[in-house]
Amino acid sequence: MQTFLVGGAVRDLLLGLTPKDRDYVVVGATAEYMLDCGFRPVGKDFPVFLHPLTQDEYALARVERKTAAGHTGFTVSTENVTLEQDLSRRDLTINSMAMALGGDLIDPFGGKRDLEMKVLRHTSGAFLEDPLRVLRVARFQARFGPDWCIENSLLMTMHGMVAAGDLAELPFERIWAELKRGLMEPHPDCMVTTLLGLGLLSGPNAFKGISVRPDYVESLRRAVASEAALEVRFACAFRLDSDQVSGKLPKDVTDLALCVQRAEQAELRQFDSLVAQRQLALLEGLDVLRRPQRVEATVQALQLMHTFGADGFRASCDALRNIDFQGLAQGLAGPAIKHRIEQEKLAVLIARKAMAAAA
C-alpha cells in the first residue's frame, strides 16, 4: 500500500502557498482495510475516508466511467487502479500531480511546467465528461488572475461543451457554488470575462435569469479592493432578470441585487436634486428605516459602480432614523398618528436639503 498527497495541496505547495486542505490517494488498499484502520467513510458514491486523527481525506485510487448525462452520471472502480490512472481523470494538469510522503513529485502530465508557464490545460479527454469543470476553469481564472491563460485546445473544448448544451444538465445549486467561490477570489472579473466569452452570460446557451453588467470589470476590482461581501460583489457584476433564478439564490444575494436594481430605476443617482416628497417616497420604497444594513449594502454597491455620490442619501437616512416616532404619537390616535409622522419626515428632509444648500 502507498499513500500520496494529491491535487490542490500539491499545486499550492509548488506555488509556495499553505494548502487549505490536504487530500491523499491510497494505492493498493481496499475499503475494508481502511475501515479496519479506523478510517471513517464519507458519502456513499466514492471510496473516500476521513483519517481518524487529522480528519484529512484519504481516497482509494479510482477511475470513473461516464454512464449517464450530468455531472453525477459515473460509475467508480477501485480495483487494480494505478496512481497515474487516478491522476489522469482529474480536470487540469496543475491538479493532476502527486507527492510521495517523502517529498518526491509525481507529475505524469506536466502540471509543474504549466504552473511555471501559468497555463490552464486539461489533463485528458475525461474533462468532457463533467460539465461542472467548465465553471471550475473559470473559477481558477478568478483565483490566479489575468497573467494566466486557458490553453487553446481546452478553450475549444469548453466552447464545444457549452454549444452542445452540456451545462444545461447542471443543477443551479452547483452553478451557484462555483460562482460564489469565484466571486470571493482575488480576480472575480476574470471569471466573469471567461463565462461571458463562453456565451454563458449572453446568447442562447446563457444561464437563464442572470445577465452581466457592462461595467463589471472596474466595479468588481473596486469591490475586491474594498473587501466587499459576496452579495455586494454579485450586485456589482450581475443583474437578475427572472424570478425563477431569484428563488434559487441565497435570500441576501437576491434581496440586495433587486434592491440595487430598484434603486437604479428610482432616480437614486439624482437624489440630491429631488424634491423632499420624492426623496421620501424613494427612501420608504427602499425600506430604509427597517432594513438599514441592506440599504447600506445597496449604497456600497452603487458607489462601487460609480452610480452616485451617497453623502446626501446617507444624511437623509440618518435624519429619518433620528425622528422620535414614539414622542410624535403621544396624544394622537389612528390615522392622525400616520399623518403626523409623514409631516415630520417631510419637514426633516426639507430642513436637511436647506442645510445642504446653505453649506
C-alpha positions, -999 to +999 in steps of 0.1 A: +000+000+000+012+035-009-001+069+001+003+101-019-006+138-013-026+148-044-044+176-062-047+212-050-024+206-020+005+197-043-003+226-066-004+251-037+029+237-022+046+243-055+032+278-056+047+285-022+012+286-006-001+268+025-027+243+014-062+248+029-069+211+027-047+180+023-062+152+003-045+118-002-048+089-026-041+054-013-029+028-039-031-009-032-057-008-004-093-018-001-123-002+016-123-030+042-087-023+050-093+014+055-122+007+078-101-018+098-075+010+103-101+033+118-109+055+089-144+068+086-162+066+053-176+098+037-206+097+014-219+067-005-208+072-041-170+074-038-144+055-018-133+084+004-124+082+041-115+106+069-083+100+089-093+092+125-069+118+139-063+146+113-097+143+095-078+147+062-095+129+033-080+097+020-094+082-012-087+049-028-072+053-062-101+052-087-112+056-122-146+069-132-165+059-163-193+080-178-226+061-178-253+088-179-258+125-186-249+151-160-221+156-136-232+127-114-236+101-142-205+080-134-196+045-121-165+042-100-139+014-100-110+010-075-097-025-083-061-025-095-061+012-103-027+029-105-018+063-093-013+076-129-048+063-139-063+081-109-045+114-118-055+111-155-092+116-146-086+149-129-096+182-145-064+202-151-027+193-153-019+216-123-043+195-102-030+162-116+002+159-096+010+138-066+037+139-039+051+109-021+052+112+017+090+115+013+085+146-009+092+132-043+069+148-070+049+125-094+039+146-124+030+124-154+010+152-172+033+182-169+015+201-142+046+217-128+056+230-162+021+245-166+023+261-132+055+278-143+040+288-176+008+300-159-013+278-183-046+261-175-046+229-196-069+199-193-053+166-182-072+143-207-103+138-226-121+130-194-126+167-190-155+164-214-174+141-191-181+166-163-196+199-174-190+214-140-153+216-149-161+244-173-171+265-143-141+253-123-117+266-150-134+300-149-131+300-111-094+292-114-091+323-136-106+343-107-080+328-084-049+333-105-058+364-125-051+379-159-015+366-160-028+331-165-043+318-198-065+290-208-047+267-233-063+269-268-074+233-270-090+235-236-108+267-246-121+250-277-133+220-256-151+243-232-168+262-261-179+229-276-194+217-243-213+250-239-226+248-275-237+212-270-258+223-240-238+202-216-241+228-188-279+226-190-275+193-172-262+211-141-284+219-111-284+256-104-271+249-069-239+236-084-236+266-107-241+289-078-215+271-057-188+278-083-199+314-089-199+321-052-164+308-047-152+327-078-166+360-067-147+358-035-114+351-052-088+379-059-098+384-096-135+377-099-137+399-131-115+373-148-141+346-141-169+367-154-149+376-185-143+339-192-180+330-187-190+359-209-166+347-236-181+312-235-216+326-240-228+316-206-239+351-197-255+361-230-269+343-260-289+310-264-267+290-240-266+316-213-276+309-177-313+318-175-322+348-155-287+363-149-271+389-171-238+407-167-234+444-161-214+463-188-191+479-163-185+447-142-147+447-146-139+480-128-168+475-104-156+441-093-120+453-090-132+481-067-153+456-047-122+434-042-101+464-031-128+473-005-131+437+006-168+438-002-191+410+009-203+383-015-238+398-021-222+432-029-199+417-054-227+398-071-248+430-073-218+448-089-214+421-116-249+408-124-285+417-129-314+394-121-338+392-150-361+364-137-380+355-106-372+319-114-335+322-108-340+346-079-357+319-059-326+296-063-301+321-049-295+329-012-320+354+000-295+380+010-279+379-025-313+382-042-326+409-019-295+431-025-294+426-062-330+435-066-327+464-042-298+478-063-319+474-094-348+492-079-326+520-067-312+524-102-347+527-116-357+551-089-335+581-098-312+575-069-283+590-086-302+623-088-312+620-051-299+654-040-318+672-068-352+656-060-379+675-040-384+663-005-416+645-013-399+624-040-369+618-017-393+605+010-411+582-014-378+568-026-365+562+009-397+545+020-396+523-011-362+511-001-374+505+034-345+524+049-359+525+085-365+488+089-335+475+069-306+498+074-279+471+067-294+462+034-297+499+025-260+504+034-250+475+013-270+490-016-252+523-012-219+505-012-227+486-044-239+517-062-208+536-051-185+508-063-203+511-096-198+548-095-235+553-099-239+582-074-224+601-045-240+589-013-235+617+012-269+633+008-287+599+007-269+587+039-276+620+056-313+617+048-314+581+061-298+593+093-322+622+097-352+599+094-338+574+118-333+602+144-370+610+145-387+603+178-416+584+165-430+574+199-429+611+210-448+622+179-475+596+185-483+608+220-518+622+224-528+610+189-548+581+176-555+562+144-548+580+111-537+611+129-505+593+140-496+583+105-503+619+092-482+634+119-453+611+112-454+618+075-454+655+082-423+652+104-405+631+078-411+657+052-401+685+075-368+667+084-359+662+047-368+697+038-346+710+066-317+688+056-319+700+020-319+736+032-288+730+053-270+712+024-278+741+001-265+767+026-233+748+033 
